[in-house]
Amino acid sequence: MRSPNWLFLILLLLLLLAGLQYRLWVGNGSLAQVTDLTQQIADQRAENEILLERNRVLDAEVLELKKGMETVEERARHELGMVKEGETLYQLAQ
């Protein structure tokens, strides 16, 4: 009569272990999900670094525009094709 009790306990233990293994491999918070989230975090950090560098460049550009007229003049010449009074613009055909 002791055999069925031991068998029942062993089967119960195996079922419990299977349930825990299921959660580890497939369920919420599984190893695959943790790996995926870790990769997403790394990707987001890399993107954040790129955006921080772009913001630093833009901040420097804003400070330069506030500080002096050289940058404004340079932009007007290159982007808008403007010339100073008394200057002659020569365009070369290629």
Chimera marker file (.cmm) of the C-alpha trace (Angstrom):
<marker_set name="trace">
<marker id="1" x="0.000" y="0.000" z="0.000" r="1" g="1" b="0" radius="0.5"/>
<marker id="2" x="2.909" y="2.352" z="0.388" r="1" g="1" b="0" radius="0.5"/>
<marker id="3" x="3.744" y="2.158" z="-3.319" r="1" g="1" b="0" radius="0.5"/>
<marker id="4" x="0.780" y="4.217" z="-4.557" r="1" g="1" b="0" radius="0.5"/>
<marker id="5" x="1.519" y="7.008" z="-2.054" r="1" g="1" b="0" radius="0.5"/>
<marker id="6" x="5.123" y="7.284" z="-3.173" r="1" g="1" b="0" radius="0.5"/>
<marker id="7" x="4.060" y="7.152" z="-6.796" r="1" g="1" b="0" radius="0.5"/>
<marker id="8" x="1.529" y="9.906" z="-6.177" r="1" g="1" b="0" radius="0.5"/>
<marker id="9" x="4.175" y="12.096" z="-4.470" r="1" g="1" b="0" radius="0.5"/>
<marker id="10" x="6.667" y="11.521" z="-7.266" r="1" g="1" b="0" radius="0.5"/>
<marker id="11" x="4.057" y="12.368" z="-9.912" r="1" g="1" b="0" radius="0.5"/>
<marker id="12" x="3.049" y="15.494" z="-7.979" r="1" g="1" b="0" radius="0.5"/>
<marker id="13" x="6.684" y="16.557" z="-7.708" r="1" g="1" b="0" radius="0.5"/>
<marker id="14" x="7.218" y="16.011" z="-11.435" r="1" g="1" b="0" radius="0.5"/>
<marker id="15" x="4.106" y="18.022" z="-12.225" r="1" g="1" b="0" radius="0.5"/>
<marker id="16" x="5.322" y="20.857" z="-10.005" r="1" g="1" b="0" radius="0.5"/>
<marker id="17" x="8.740" y="20.835" z="-11.676" r="1" g="1" b="0" radius="0.5"/>
<marker id="18" x="7.124" y="20.807" z="-15.120" r="1" g="1" b="0" radius="0.5"/>
<marker id="19" x="5.025" y="23.831" z="-14.163" r="1" g="1" b="0" radius="0.5"/>
<marker id="20" x="8.084" y="25.711" z="-12.979" r="1" g="1" b="0" radius="0.5"/>
<marker id="21" x="10.019" y="24.769" z="-16.115" r="1" g="1" b="0" radius="0.5"/>
<marker id="22" x="7.139" y="25.934" z="-18.299" r="1" g="1" b="0" radius="0.5"/>
<marker id="23" x="7.238" y="29.355" z="-16.682" r="1" g="1" b="0" radius="0.5"/>
<marker id="24" x="11.017" y="29.510" z="-17.031" r="1" g="1" b="0" radius="0.5"/>
<marker id="25" x="11.071" y="28.680" z="-20.746" r="1" g="1" b="0" radius="0.5"/>
<marker id="26" x="7.706" y="29.829" z="-22.117" r="1" g="1" b="0" radius="0.5"/>
<marker id="27" x="5.680" y="31.875" z="-19.637" r="1" g="1" b="0" radius="0.5"/>
<marker id="28" x="5.727" y="35.505" z="-18.653" r="1" g="1" b="0" radius="0.5"/>
<marker id="29" x="9.269" y="36.525" z="-17.649" r="1" g="1" b="0" radius="0.5"/>
<marker id="30" x="10.849" y="33.600" z="-19.488" r="1" g="1" b="0" radius="0.5"/>
<marker id="31" x="14.494" y="33.519" z="-20.504" r="1" g="1" b="0" radius="0.5"/>
<marker id="32" x="13.591" y="34.274" z="-24.124" r="1" g="1" b="0" radius="0.5"/>
<marker id="33" x="11.573" y="37.313" z="-23.082" r="1" g="1" b="0" radius="0.5"/>
<marker id="34" x="14.371" y="38.545" z="-20.823" r="1" g="1" b="0" radius="0.5"/>
<marker id="35" x="16.882" y="38.171" z="-23.665" r="1" g="1" b="0" radius="0.5"/>
<marker id="36" x="14.590" y="40.067" z="-26.033" r="1" g="1" b="0" radius="0.5"/>
<marker id="37" x="14.070" y="42.879" z="-23.536" r="1" g="1" b="0" radius="0.5"/>
<marker id="38" x="17.809" y="43.094" z="-22.889" r="1" g="1" b="0" radius="0.5"/>
<marker id="39" x="18.405" y="43.514" z="-26.628" r="1" g="1" b="0" radius="0.5"/>
<marker id="40" x="15.703" y="46.185" z="-26.838" r="1" g="1" b="0" radius="0.5"/>
<marker id="41" x="17.336" y="48.070" z="-23.968" r="1" g="1" b="0" radius="0.5"/>
<marker id="42" x="20.724" y="47.943" z="-25.691" r="1" g="1" b="0" radius="0.5"/>
<marker id="43" x="19.199" y="49.184" z="-28.957" r="1" g="1" b="0" radius="0.5"/>
<marker id="44" x="17.403" y="52.024" z="-27.180" r="1" g="1" b="0" radius="0.5"/>
<marker id="45" x="20.581" y="53.061" z="-25.361" r="1" g="1" b="0" radius="0.5"/>
<marker id="46" x="22.462" y="53.187" z="-28.665" r="1" g="1" b="0" radius="0.5"/>
<marker id="47" x="19.715" y="55.297" z="-30.215" r="1" g="1" b="0" radius="0.5"/>
<marker id="48" x="19.735" y="57.579" z="-27.170" r="1" g="1" b="0" radius="0.5"/>
<marker id="49" x="23.485" y="58.135" z="-27.555" r="1" g="1" b="0" radius="0.5"/>
<marker id="50" x="23.009" y="59.119" z="-31.206" r="1" g="1" b="0" radius="0.5"/>
<marker id="51" x="20.229" y="61.533" z="-30.264" r="1" g="1" b="0" radius="0.5"/>
<marker id="52" x="22.269" y="63.010" z="-27.410" r="1" g="1" b="0" radius="0.5"/>
<marker id="53" x="25.146" y="63.699" z="-29.785" r="1" g="1" b="0" radius="0.5"/>
<marker id="54" x="22.747" y="65.329" z="-32.260" r="1" g="1" b="0" radius="0.5"/>
<marker id="55" x="21.356" y="67.475" z="-29.438" r="1" g="1" b="0" radius="0.5"/>
<marker id="56" x="24.873" y="68.545" z="-28.440" r="1" g="1" b="0" radius="0.5"/>
<marker id="57" x="25.577" y="69.641" z="-32.000" r="1" g="1" b="0" radius="0.5"/>
<marker id="58" x="22.288" y="71.541" z="-32.188" r="1" g="1" b="0" radius="0.5"/>
<marker id="59" x="22.950" y="73.222" z="-28.827" r="1" g="1" b="0" radius="0.5"/>
<marker id="60" x="26.362" y="74.361" z="-30.025" r="1" g="1" b="0" radius="0.5"/>
<marker id="61" x="24.789" y="75.654" z="-33.228" r="1" g="1" b="0" radius="0.5"/>
<marker id="62" x="22.137" y="77.606" z="-31.286" r="1" g="1" b="0" radius="0.5"/>
<marker id="63" x="24.796" y="79.155" z="-29.057" r="1" g="1" b="0" radius="0.5"/>
<marker id="64" x="26.814" y="80.126" z="-32.112" r="1" g="1" b="0" radius="0.5"/>
<marker id="65" x="23.760" y="81.725" z="-33.722" r="1" g="1" b="0" radius="0.5"/>
<marker id="66" x="23.035" y="83.684" z="-30.549" r="1" g="1" b="0" radius="0.5"/>
<marker id="67" x="26.652" y="84.741" z="-30.091" r="1" g="1" b="0" radius="0.5"/>
<marker id="68" x="27.680" y="86.150" z="-33.434" r="1" g="1" b="0" radius="0.5"/>
<marker id="69" x="26.610" y="87.168" z="-36.890" r="1" g="1" b="0" radius="0.5"/>
<marker id="70" x="29.248" y="85.099" z="-38.697" r="1" g="1" b="0" radius="0.5"/>
<marker id="71" x="27.142" y="81.971" z="-38.578" r="1" g="1" b="0" radius="0.5"/>
<marker id="72" x="24.038" y="83.817" z="-39.730" r="1" g="1" b="0" radius="0.5"/>
<marker id="73" x="25.987" y="85.329" z="-42.611" r="1" g="1" b="0" radius="0.5"/>
<marker id="74" x="27.460" y="81.955" z="-43.561" r="1" g="1" b="0" radius="0.5"/>
<marker id="75" x="24.029" y="80.328" z="-43.608" r="1" g="1" b="0" radius="0.5"/>
<marker id="76" x="22.574" y="83.164" z="-45.653" r="1" g="1" b="0" radius="0.5"/>
<marker id="77" x="25.347" y="82.778" z="-48.216" r="1" g="1" b="0" radius="0.5"/>
<marker id="78" x="25.327" y="78.993" z="-48.535" r="1" g="1" b="0" radius="0.5"/>
<marker id="79" x="21.690" y="78.065" z="-47.992" r="1" g="1" b="0" radius="0.5"/>
<marker id="80" x="19.922" y="81.115" z="-49.413" r="1" g="1" b="0" radius="0.5"/>
<marker id="81" x="22.479" y="82.291" z="-51.986" r="1" g="1" b="0" radius="0.5"/>
<marker id="82" x="22.572" y="85.837" z="-50.578" r="1" g="1" b="0" radius="0.5"/>
<marker id="83" x="25.416" y="88.296" z="-51.181" r="1" g="1" b="0" radius="0.5"/>
<marker id="84" x="26.581" y="91.377" z="-49.327" r="1" g="1" b="0" radius="0.5"/>
<marker id="85" x="25.957" y="94.842" z="-50.645" r="1" g="1" b="0" radius="0.5"/>
<marker id="86" x="28.632" y="95.737" z="-53.163" r="1" g="1" b="0" radius="0.5"/>
<marker id="87" x="29.598" y="92.112" z="-53.876" r="1" g="1" b="0" radius="0.5"/>
<marker id="88" x="29.217" y="90.386" z="-57.218" r="1" g="1" b="0" radius="0.5"/>
<marker id="89" x="28.083" y="86.786" z="-57.361" r="1" g="1" b="0" radius="0.5"/>
<marker id="90" x="29.722" y="84.556" z="-59.956" r="1" g="1" b="0" radius="0.5"/>
<marker id="91" x="28.254" y="81.154" z="-60.644" r="1" g="1" b="0" radius="0.5"/>
<marker id="92" x="30.274" y="78.640" z="-62.610" r="1" g="1" b="0" radius="0.5"/>
<marker id="93" x="28.533" y="76.132" z="-64.835" r="1" g="1" b="0" radius="0.5"/>
<marker id="94" x="29.927" y="72.649" z="-64.644" r="1" g="1" b="0" radius="0.5"/>
<link id1="1" id2="2" r="1" g="1" b="0" radius="0.2"/>
<link id1="2" id2="3" r="1" g="1" b="0" radius="0.2"/>
<link id1="3" id2="4" r="1" g="1" b="0" radius="0.2"/>
<link id1="4" id2="5" r="1" g="1" b="0" radius="0.2"/>
<link id1="5" id2="6" r="1" g="1" b="0" radius="0.2"/>
<link id1="6" id2="7" r="1" g="1" b="0" radius="0.2"/>
<link id1="7" id2="8" r="1" g="1" b="0" radius="0.2"/>
<link id1="8" id2="9" r="1" g="1" b="0" radius="0.2"/>
<link id1="9" id2="10" r="1" g="1" b="0" radius="0.2"/>
<link id1="10" id2="11" r="1" g="1" b="0" radius="0.2"/>
<link id1="11" id2="12" r="1" g="1" b="0" radius="0.2"/>
<link id1="12" id2="13" r="1" g="1" b="0" radius="0.2"/>
<link id1="13" id2="14" r="1" g="1" b="0" radius="0.2"/>
<link id1="14" id2="15" r="1" g="1" b="0" radius="0.2"/>
<link id1="15" id2="16" r="1" g="1" b="0" radius="0.2"/>
<link id1="16" id2="17" r="1" g="1" b="0" radius="0.2"/>
<link id1="17" id2="18" r="1" g="1" b="0" radius="0.2"/>
<link id1="18" id2="19" r="1" g="1" b="0" radius="0.2"/>
<link id1="19" id2="20" r="1" g="1" b="0" radius="0.2"/>
<link id1="20" id2="21" r="1" g="1" b="0" radius="0.2"/>
<link id1="21" id2="22" r="1" g="1" b="0" radius="0.2"/>
<link id1="22" id2="23" r="1" g="1" b="0" radius="0.2"/>
<link id1="23" id2="24" r="1" g="1" b="0" radius="0.2"/>
<link id1="24" id2="25" r="1" g="1" b="0" radius="0.2"/>
<link id1="25" id2="26" r="1" g="1" b="0" radius="0.2"/>
<link id1="26" id2="27" r="1" g="1" b="0" radius="0.2"/>
<link id1="27" id2="28" r="1" g="1" b="0" radius="0.2"/>
<link id1="28" id2="29" r="1" g="1" b="0" radius="0.2"/>
<link id1="29" id2="30" r="1" g="1" b="0" radius="0.2"/>
<link id1="30" id2="31" r="1" g="1" b="0" radius="0.2"/>
<link id1="31" id2="32" r="1" g="1" b="0" radius="0.2"/>
<link id1="32" id2="33" r="1" g="1" b="0" radius="0.2"/>
<link id1="33" id2="34" r="1" g="1" b="0" radius="0.2"/>
<link id1="34" id2="35" r="1" g="1" b="0" radius="0.2"/>
<link id1="35" id2="36" r="1" g="1" b="0" radius="0.2"/>
<link id1="36" id2="37" r="1" g="1" b="0" radius="0.2"/>
<link id1="37" id2="38" r="1" g="1" b="0" radius="0.2"/>
<link id1="38" id2="39" r="1" g="1" b="0" radius="0.2"/>
<link id1="39" id2="40" r="1" g="1" b="0" radius="0.2"/>
<link id1="40" id2="41" r="1" g="1" b="0" radius="0.2"/>
<link id1="41" id2="42" r="1" g="1" b="0" radius="0.2"/>
<link id1="42" id2="43" r="1" g="1" b="0" radius="0.2"/>
<link id1="43" id2="44" r="1" g="1" b="0" radius="0.2"/>
<link id1="44" id2="45" r="1" g="1" b="0" radius="0.2"/>
<link id1="45" id2="46" r="1" g="1" b="0" radius="0.2"/>
<link id1="46" id2="47" r="1" g="1" b="0" radius="0.2"/>
<link id1="47" id2="48" r="1" g="1" b="0" radius="0.2"/>
<link id1="48" id2="49" r="1" g="1" b="0" radius="0.2"/>
<link id1="49" id2="50" r="1" g="1" b="0" radius="0.2"/>
<link id1="50" id2="51" r="1" g="1" b="0" radius="0.2"/>
<link id1="51" id2="52" r="1" g="1" b="0" radius="0.2"/>
<link id1="52" id2="53" r="1" g="1" b="0" radius="0.2"/>
<link id1="53" id2="54" r="1" g="1" b="0" radius="0.2"/>
<link id1="54" id2="55" r="1" g="1" b="0" radius="0.2"/>
<link id1="55" id2="56" r="1" g="1" b="0" radius="0.2"/>
<link id1="56" id2="57" r="1" g="1" b="0" radius="0.2"/>
<link id1="57" id2="58" r="1" g="1" b="0" radius="0.2"/>
<link id1="58" id2="59" r="1" g="1" b="0" radius="0.2"/>
<link id1="59" id2="60" r="1" g="1" b="0" radius="0.2"/>
<link id1="60" id2="61" r="1" g="1" b="0" radius="0.2"/>
<link id1="61" id2="62" r="1" g="1" b="0" radius="0.2"/>
<link id1="62" id2="63" r="1" g="1" b="0" radius="0.2"/>
<link id1="63" id2="64" r="1" g="1" b="0" radius="0.2"/>
<link id1="64" id2="65" r="1" g="1" b="0" radius="0.2"/>
<link id1="65" id2="66" r="1" g="1" b="0" radius="0.2"/>
<link id1="66" id2="67" r="1" g="1" b="0" radius="0.2"/>
<link id1="67" id2="68" r="1" g="1" b="0" radius="0.2"/>
<link id1="68" id2="69" r="1" g="1" b="0" radius="0.2"/>
<link id1="69" id2="70" r="1" g="1" b="0" radius="0.2"/>
<link id1="70" id2="71" r="1" g="1" b="0" radius="0.2"/>
<link id1="71" id2="72" r="1" g="1" b="0" radius="0.2"/>
<link id1="72" id2="73" r="1" g="1" b="0" radius="0.2"/>
<link id1="73" id2="74" r="1" g="1" b="0" radius="0.2"/>
<link id1="74" id2="75" r="1" g="1" b="0" radius="0.2"/>
<link id1="75" id2="76" r="1" g="1" b="0" radius="0.2"/>
<link id1="76" id2="77" r="1" g="1" b="0" radius="0.2"/>
<link id1="77" id2="78" r="1" g="1" b="0" radius="0.2"/>
<link id1="78" id2="79" r="1" g="1" b="0" radius="0.2"/>
<link id1="79" id2="80" r="1" g="1" b="0" radius="0.2"/>
<link id1="80" id2="81" r="1" g="1" b="0" radius="0.2"/>
<link id1="81" id2="82" r="1" g="1" b="0" radius="0.2"/>
<link id1="82" id2="83" r="1" g="1" b="0" radius="0.2"/>
<link id1="83" id2="84" r="1" g="1" b="0" radius="0.2"/>
<link id1="84" id2="85" r="1" g="1" b="0" radius="0.2"/>
<link id1="85" id2="86" r="1" g="1" b="0" radius="0.2"/>
<link id1="86" id2="87" r="1" g="1" b="0" radius="0.2"/>
<link id1="87" id2="88" r="1" g="1" b="0" radius="0.2"/>
<link id1="88" id2="89" r="1" g="1" b="0" radius="0.2"/>
<link id1="89" id2="90" r="1" g="1" b="0" radius="0.2"/>
<link id1="90" id2="91" r="1" g="1" b="0" radius="0.2"/>
<link id1="91" id2="92" r="1" g="1" b="0" radius="0.2"/>
<link id1="92" id2="93" r="1" g="1" b="0" radius="0.2"/>
<link id1="93" id2="94" r="1" g="1" b="0" radius="0.2"/>
</marker_set>
